[in-house]
Amino acid sequence: MLLFKSNISIKVICITALFISIVNSGCDVQSQAQLNNIIGQINKPSTIQIVSGLKEALEVGASISSSRLAQKDGFLGNSSLKILFPKEAQKAEQALRNIGLGRLADNVILTINRAAETAVIEAKPIFITAIKQMTINDAYNILFGSTNAATEYFKSATSYQLTEKFKPIIQLQLNKVGATKYWGEVSSKYNLISKTPIDTDLSAYVTQKAIEGLFQEIAVEEAKIRLNINARTSPLLQQVFGYADRNK
């Protein structure tokens, strides 16, 4: 600790000396560069700070995203995340609406979104585990990576666990809120008027869309922290991401 303080004191003295030199020399370019370099070294976060800052950022983003989507209409009320009929079943939806069964199609959409909203809160502990397992190399790759590097880390570290966790919950919720019943009605009615039957695993489909929506929201939160200084809500986040801004 004494050595650390001593090093800081030396750097402060150097800054003062260089500042005086710059003033006296009319802001010599080389001296200014030296000054900027020393200031940068003082503000450079340690490896521990970088890892801690990245973990904090990941936890903030994951927590906000999963909590927002777990609210009523978290999926249903968001036009970019709202879960619609599977692509292979959209013809069935249109056919049913054409014969006056639009209410049935609406019930399917409502209930599958409710199932996703119920399941997504379970993502938090999975994300926390992934954050705890993050290595120093992971932290540096995320900090100096693309604008969605943290989101991509989560995808690689949690997709399997999220699927395993979400699917039984979503299946239970689909049964509970009546989605399975409505989907069965859609399938049976459409199959009476079509030679191509609907053969969709509804719980697998909703699970996939719920996870995709969750990662989409995490990407939004990640972009905020990277691009908006005001979103860096702690001194540690400000120091770590400020350092990244200066060194990209």
Secondary structure, 3 states (H helix, E strand, C coil): CHHHHHHHHHHHHHHHHHHHHHHHHCCCHHHHHHHHHHHHHHHCCCHHHHHHHHHHHHHHHHHHHHHHHHCCCCCCCCCCCCCCCCHHHHHHHHHHHHCCCHHHHHHHHHHHHHHHHHHHHHHHHHHHHHHHCCCHHHHHHHHCCCCCHHHHHHHHHHHHHHHHHHHHHHHHHHHHCCHHHHHHHHHHHHHHHCCCCCCCCHHHHHHHHHHHHHHHHHHHHHHHHHHCHHHCCCHHHHHHHHHHHHHC
